[in-house]
Amino acid sequence: MTQMEQAGRGRITEEMKYVAAVEGVDPEELRRRIAAGHAIIPRNIRHHFNPIGVGRGLSTKVNANIGTSGHHQQLHDEVEKLRVAVDSGAEMIMDLSTGDELDLVRREILRRCPVILGTVPIYQAVADRGSVYDMTADDLFGVIEKHARDGVDFVTVHCGVTREAVRRLDSDGRIAGIVSRGGSMLASWMARSGEENPLFTQYDRLLDIAREYDMTLSLGDGIRPGATGDATDAAQIQELLTLGELTGRARARSVQVMIEGPGHVPIHQIEANVQIEKRVCGGAPFYVLVPLTSDIGAGYDHITGAIGGAVAAAAGADVLCYLTPAEHLRLPTITDVRDGVIATKIAAHSGDLAKGVWGAKERDDQMSLYRKRLDWEGQYRLALDPEKAREIRRMSEDYDKAICTMCGTLCSMALENTRSRLGELLTAPEEEATHRHVRVGSAAYRRTGNA
């Protein structure tokens, strides 16, 4: 049985117990959320790793995209990107490979992946045929089943790219049109064949595969806006309405589902986009492509995306798909992957603070205490990127002192610590105050760097 089916029958699985312990939530409450489809545990029965929860009341997760392309087919690079992404804190990985030997690449990445792994099967279905126009519905479902059998935890399937959604898009006069690779493939296939999207017409076939392997369906946003000027238009909403209906059908079969969300959205529309998804899709976990709040951040889109991601997470988004500095420009390097994950982790944590997720405020408060104490090692331990923090500190002339080169002897923290201790002296007995004055005063003096 799937996690959702067991939750619906009142059973708290070992996976639920583990996730509840990690997330600091009550196991029974987590079970209820999974039964309702408000939370999921994406883990294929053939992929073994410590389970990770996604959804309502849980910490915001970060996804990192990796994968080969026809112009760069170095498997060892993608394996290293996997390692760096996970080490940097990504809880989800997507293999978006489009080059050659896709089965080999996916299986090697899956074998090494200790977190949730997702794919977009239509990429391989088209690659195997050589052309999107030669792909058949059986080709596509055959690849989906192969990915499920291999152990893929979730698949992005663009079931909402219907003929009606494409018609609305064309009539809207979009700036960027369809920017989703899978969405554009399906739209092109439908235009040539004159048929409806098989992922929509044969949805029950898709549910059968997902249910057998407890593989989560990530209902993709193939009509998502790829320009801020296209955000929240009729085509995007049309697709979302379809995904809401399909979410209900999946839940009726106890298949876990999450919904993918827009990529380019002006900052003042982000909260509304999250609220609409939660309403239309019955509180299903929302997985957004950060989103980007502006179209002009080329070279810095990990920052542009982190701004939108923080707003989305605070509004209730459950997964942020990272962007790297290379977005829209080229395949990311290993360094790009690291920078993208860290920027998105900052956004996710910022959202968790706003949502009151367990442990988020406590971590920030402890970091603040370490800063007040000028405890550098403590700060490194709690930082999202300890290596970077330590590296920057080592560049300082005062690396081994209890000050930094920003303020030196004018350090507000050192002065505040001294002020606090002097305040304590005024309330202490006279003999004790005299004794403590020597100790506290000399310690404060050393901290300012004058000792």
Secondary structure as GFF3:
##gff-version 3
##sequence-region A 1 451
A	DSSP	alpha_helix	3	8	.	.	.	ID=ss1
A	DSSP	alpha_helix	14	23	.	.	.	ID=ss2
A	DSSP	alpha_helix	27	36	.	.	.	ID=ss3
A	DSSP	beta_strand	39	40	.	.	.	ID=ss4
A	DSSP	beta_strand	54	55	.	.	.	ID=ss5
A	DSSP	beta_strand	61	66	.	.	.	ID=ss6
A	DSSP	alpha_helix	75	87	.	.	.	ID=ss7
A	DSSP	beta_strand	92	95	.	.	.	ID=ss8
A	DSSP	alpha_helix	102	112	.	.	.	ID=ss9
A	DSSP	beta_strand	116	119	.	.	.	ID=ss10
A	DSSP	alpha_helix	121	129	.	.	.	ID=ss11
A	DSSP	three_ten_helix	132	134	.	.	.	ID=ss12
A	DSSP	alpha_helix	137	150	.	.	.	ID=ss13
A	DSSP	beta_strand	154	157	.	.	.	ID=ss14
A	DSSP	alpha_helix	163	172	.	.	.	ID=ss15
A	DSSP	alpha_helix	181	193	.	.	.	ID=ss16
A	DSSP	alpha_helix	198	201	.	.	.	ID=ss17
A	DSSP	alpha_helix	203	213	.	.	.	ID=ss18
A	DSSP	beta_strand	216	219	.	.	.	ID=ss19
A	DSSP	three_ten_helix	228	230	.	.	.	ID=ss20
A	DSSP	alpha_helix	234	252	.	.	.	ID=ss21
A	DSSP	beta_strand	257	261	.	.	.	ID=ss22
A	DSSP	three_ten_helix	267	269	.	.	.	ID=ss23
A	DSSP	alpha_helix	270	280	.	.	.	ID=ss24
A	DSSP	beta_strand	286	288	.	.	.	ID=ss25
A	DSSP	alpha_helix	301	315	.	.	.	ID=ss26
A	DSSP	beta_strand	319	321	.	.	.	ID=ss27
A	DSSP	alpha_helix	334	355	.	.	.	ID=ss28
A	DSSP	alpha_helix	360	372	.	.	.	ID=ss29
A	DSSP	alpha_helix	376	382	.	.	.	ID=ss30
A	DSSP	alpha_helix	386	394	.	.	.	ID=ss31
A	DSSP	three_ten_helix	408	410	.	.	.	ID=ss32
A	DSSP	alpha_helix	412	427	.	.	.	ID=ss33
A	DSSP	alpha_helix	430	447	.	.	.	ID=ss34
###
